[in-house]
């Protein structure tokens, strides 16, 4: 052969492993993330939950202002008038039109606690939206890095198989020429089969990783993504500038699950305040101003000014409900059907319902238990998250060191292959020995790509747990 096939294979792999990752890789990943976010239903629902929470906040703020009601009431009927010979029925009609306003004066802090609770719900909805987006990003990134590394691995192993297939054909010629034994031929066949099995395994994994990426992005084929994926892999796996202690420190301030758990604690505390407000008296003012009147249908209906004001009190007393109201009504005199109609009325009404509010004790107990439960879950979550961060960081360090070692091993094997190829050309070593070293070289490349993927996966997990861009 005029061209050194093994040297060409080595140069190809060196190009594969030495050229820095191009912008195409970033562009492809960016497009994947954009498409996935636009098509993910969880993110859409999370965005609508933020809108719903905002409506709840607006409704809670509305409770601070008076409730205004425009009302109109009309009626028709008959009345019996005493005559000399008995009773005479006459038709009459009445009408009342005006505006009513109800304003809470004191509610024991219940409205303010409700507003606080709904504001916390909106904060939680925003965190849930961010969490849904970050979970999707992590899923897409893992699928992308798996696809990228397996694609590079498959291309490199394909070249390796082509070269070792050529060497195998050479051993068959050598066997026919009785230059090697049948055992040597069988051994060369074994090396050839090993590389083929490695290639087939890489192909199956690549096909499956392609499906995973397609599913993660939400497309039918990779051709729908308006960017091209790179065939390149960096020479060295990039290192992080953050230590394990840095990553653990980010948990308290950045971890989404921790932040949501803290919000749930505050929400449980707000529920306790809402429930506690029930045992405080609630005072309202209910006022009406308008026109009212009644007359026989044979007479013109003239409306006169009327107004009323009522002070209402409600109070939950250890499972019992106390309600009281004081009402004052005023009506300007006018021509009316019944001469005895009252134009000024003052009413006092007090009611005590016995054991009608036992739900208060249930709500109070549930609120306290919920707060303790959320607190216990937060403690467990912090511990589990710290362990997850430490595990991911350890995987990052192990895979980083392994990738560096394997990269050096690739360099050594490249030099060794070139040396052995020259010796094989001079018939100083057998072709089967060159095949064995080629197999080891291909296996090292596969190990390197797996270590690179593990490193990417561990960093993606760390970034998800810390909500930080670590490199």
Order of alpha helices (4+ residues) and beta strands (2+ residues): alpha-alpha-alpha-beta-beta-alpha-alpha-alpha-alpha-beta-beta-beta-beta-alpha-alpha
